[in-house]
């Protein structure tokens, strides 16, 4: 499924992620304060190729990939797929 950032950039999210227990466990670890798990969430949700595209998107804009940009993007994508699931 396609998920879109507020700036219009789209990535493909793995459809099966919405019904993946281990993915839910990763999200729970973040909720419990282990913010470094956001990297695992991104890889599980997008796969390496789509994570690479997302990183390149930010590199094209600013020349680098900041933690804030990636966390905000992953959060937006999670919200986007959550809204799609509830539609």
TAMO-V890803 format. One record per helix or strand of 2 or more residues. SS is the DSSP state (a for helix, b for strand). FROM is the first residue (numbers start at 1). TO is the last residue. Records with the same first field share a line. If there is no record, write none. Layout:
# TAMO-V890803
SS = FROM-TO  FROM-TO
This chain:
# TAMO-V890803
b = 2-4  10-12
a = 15-19  21-31  35-62  67-86
